[in-house]
Amino acid sequence: PGISLMSEFLGLAYVAELPIVLFNIQRGGPSTGMPTRTQQSDIISCAYASHGDTKHVLLFPRDPAECFEMGAEAFDLAERLQTPVIVMSDLDIGMNEWVCDPLTWDDSKAHDRGKVLDAAALESFKDIKGKEWGRYLDIDGDGIPYRTLPGTHPTKGAYFTRGTSHNEMAGYTEDGRVNVRILERVLRKFETAATLVPKPEITIRDDRSKTAIIYFGATTPAVREALDGLDKQGVKVNAMRIKAFPFGKEVREFCARHDSIFVVEQNRDGQMRSLLMTEADVSGEKLIPALNFDGMPLTAAFVEGCVQKRLDTAKAAAE
């Protein structure tokens, strides 16, 4: 419920380009739903949270250890991209006991604060770039502007953060042409994000197989067990674990090489499937929903059953 209640502020952070990290421990819905049961049913609402044209970066951890690791990565991405990043956990991970790798931290890790100008950079900015500094000015072509921190310089680097339409210098505008320019630049930043987020985990069990499974988050152990079970039955199914949105080229390439792709997710409406169709241009004909939304952790038997039922139907049709 916190995501829906605060979606207006997510839109503010998106357009004002403020780095924010949120953890969404998804539970059964709609509304209060099953508050002690798990689902993966906030994917669409988080990807496009707020009104107007918004797109947010999502990370999909598989267990508590990856929540820990992606938590740190989310802060780096949020500051580098200057945008909200939402870590999409769920109640299975957040409430149940898990066996996972120990949580370890490298004290030598240097956080990536992104394009932050210090006092010296502000002094020489015009000489280096040939332009005056502007909070929402795209200098490098990646959609990400340079920002400052309060108190960095006694006279330079201050700006007014607003949720209204603004120009590159952070000034209010109702000029539609400027608004288009800003929104297109923010979209370029989202395209840059696709190259920075964690890449999918791809498992090819048979180069000749045209059947695959896409999965993410807490469904990982069940899907992996199901893949082994199918393998023992002589059914070779390739797999891809999605770890982030926006989707990189690896996701598109994996989908392009397969004809039948089961999309395993814990919601009624096939939200990840919809996102793949909308944002990765994957044909809906090849994306087969494998939906479990009873609030319980996914089982390998459910996944195997979905695949076998489809294969048996196809075999019967061929005969």
N, C-alpha and C positions, 0 to 999 in steps of 0.2 A: 504493500500500500504506500510506502514512502516514496516510491518512484512516481506513482501517479499523482500523489499529493504535491510533490516538488517538481513536477515536469515543467512548470512555468519558469522556475529558477534554472533548470537545465537549459532551457532556451536562452535565457539571459547569459549564462556562462558560455554557451555556444557562440553567440553573436558578439559578445564582448571579449571572447577568446581568453577565458580564464582557466588555468589548469586546476582540475578537480578530480579526485578519485572517489568512486562509490563502490561499495560491495552490495550486491543484491543477492540475498539468500532466498531464492525463489521457493514459494510454498504453493499449495493447492489453492485454486481460485475457481471462479471469479469472486470478487468482494472478499469477505473474510474466508470463504471457502473452507478448506481443511487446514487450519493453521498449524497442525502438527504433522502434516504430510508433505511430501515433496512433489514438485513439478518443474518443468522447464518451460514455463508458459508466459514469461515476460520478455521474450526475445524481440518481438516486433515493437512492443511498447518502449523498450529501452533503445533499440536501434534508431527509432524516430521520435524519441521523447520530446515533447513540447509541440506547440502549434507552429505553422509555417514550415519552411524547408529546413529540416535539421537531420543530421546524420551523426551518430555517436560511435566512438570506438568501443568495442566489446571484447573482453577476454573470457575464455571458457576453461577454467581449471578442472582437472579430473579428480583431484583428491586434496586433502588438507596441505600436503607438502607443496603442491603446485599453487594452491591459494597463497601460500607464504611467498613463493618465488614470483608469482605473477603480481602479487601486491606491490613488491618493490619495483617490478618492471612497469607497472601501471603508473607509478609516480614519475618515472623517467619519461614515459610516453606522454603523459599529461603535460609535463613542463616543456618537453621538446615541441609538441604539437600545439600547445596552448589551447587545450580543449578538454572537456570532460572525458574520462575513461571509466567505464563501468565493468567491474569484475563480476561475471555471472556465475556465482556459486548457486547452491540449492540446499534444501533442508536435509537431504540425504548426507551431503558433505558436512553441513553445519551442525547437525544434531546427532548423527550416529557415530559409532566408534569405527575407525578405519585403521588398517595396517598400511603404513606408507613409509617412505624414506624419511630419515631424521631431518628436522628442520635445521639447515646449516646456513651460516652467513659468512661471507668473505669480508673481513674488516678492511681490506684494501680496495674494495669497490668504490669507485668514484661516481657519484650521482650525475646524471645528465640533465643540467638545468636548461639546456637549449640556448636559444638566441637571446641572451641577456646582456645588455650593454652596460659596461662600467663607466666611471666618470671620464677616463681617458678616451674611450671609444666614442662617447658622446661629443667630446671636444673636437675630435677629428673626423666625425662621421661624414660631414659634407665633403671634405677633402678626399676621403676614401671612395665614397659612392657617387659623388657628384650631385647628390640630392640632400635636401634637409631631412632630418629624421622625422618620420611620421609613424605613429603607433601601428597603423594598419596598412603600411606600405610594404608591398612585396618587392624586395630587392633581388632575391636569388632565383625567383621563378618557381619555387616549390610551394608557394601558397602560404608560407610561414613568415610572418613579419618579425621584426626585432622588437623586444620589449625592454622596459626598465623597471627597476625596483624603487620604491619610495626612499628619498633621501640620498640617492646615488650622487646627485650633482646639485649644487646650490641654486642653479638657475635653469638647467636644461633637463629634459626627460620627463617632465610632468605632463599628464594628460587627464582628460575626463573620461571615465569609463561609463558607457551608456548602453542601454538595451535597445534604443531606437536606431533607426537607419543612420549611418554615419559615413563620412568620407575617409580617405586614407590618413588624414590628420586628426581623426577622432571627432571632427566637427559634425553637428547635426545636419542632416539633409533630407529633403523629400524629393530630390532629383532622382527620378526612376533610373536614369542611365547610370548614375553613381551607385545606386543600390544594386543594380545588376552586376556591375563591376566587382563590388565587394562580395556578393554572394557567389559569383563564379570563382573568385580568388579563394574563398573558404572551401569551395568544392575541390579546388586543386590541392589544398592542404589535406583533404580527406583521401585523395588519390595518393599523395605522398605517404599517408599513414599506412596504406596497403603494403608499402615496401618496408615498413618499420616494425609492424606487429609480428608476433610469433608465427612462423610458418606451420602449415598443417603437417601432421605425422602420417606418412603414407606407407602402407604395407602391401607389397605386390606378392601374392602367393602363386600367381600363374600369369605370365606375360600374355597368354592367349585368351584369358578369361575376359568376357565382356560384362560380367556381373560384379557389382561392388556394393559396399555398405559405407555410408557416411554417418558418423556419430560424433558426439562431443560431451564434455563434462563428465558427470558422475556415472553415465552409462558405460564408461570405458571398460571396467572389469567384466561386465556381462557380455558386451559385444566381443571382447577378446576370447572369452570362454566359448561363445557361440561359434566364432570363426574356427577354433580348434575342433569343436564338435562336428561342424560341417566338413572340415578337412578329413576327419576320420571316416566320414561317409562318402568320400570321394568328390565332394562339392568344393571346388576352389573358388573362393570369393575374395577379391581384393578389398582393401579398406582404407579409409582416410578419416583421421580424427581432426576435426576443425578446432583450432585453438584460438582463433580471433576473427573479428569483423572490423574493417572491410576485408573482403576476400582478395588474396593475391593471385598471381597468374597460375600458381600451382594448383589452386582449387579448380580453376577453369580447365586447365589441361587434364586433370584427373577425370573430371566429368566428361570431357570431350572423348576420351578414349574408351568409355564404357557405354553400353546400350541400356542396361537396366541397373538402376542405383537405388538401393533401399536407404531411406533417410530415417534413421532411428532417433526418436525424440519423445520426450515425456510431456506432451500437450495434445489437446484434442484437434487443433486446427492445422497442424503441420507447419509451424511458424518458421522453422529453419528451411524447410522446403520452399516456402514462399520467398524467403530472403534469397535463396539460391536462384530462383527464377527471376526475381526482380533485379538483383544486384550483380549476378554473375551470368545472366542471360542463358541459363541452363533450361532446356526444353522440359516442360512439365510432364511430357509423355514418358520420359525416361526416369523421372524421379518418383519412386514408389513409396508412399507413406507407410511407416512402421511405427504406429502411435500407441503409447502406453500412458494412461493418465489416471490410474486408480490410486495414485498417491504413494504407492509402495515402490521401493527400489527395483529397478529393472532386473529381469532374470535372463539368463542365457537361453532357457527353454522358450521364452517369448520370441526372442530374436530368431532362433533356429526355426520356430514354427512359422514365422512370417515368410522366411526364405523358402522353406520346403513347400508351403501352401502355394506360393507363386510358381515354383518350379513344377509342381504336380499339375497345376492348372494349365501351364504352357505345354506340358507333355501330353495331357489329355486332348488339348486343342489340336496338337500336331497329328495325333492319331485319328 
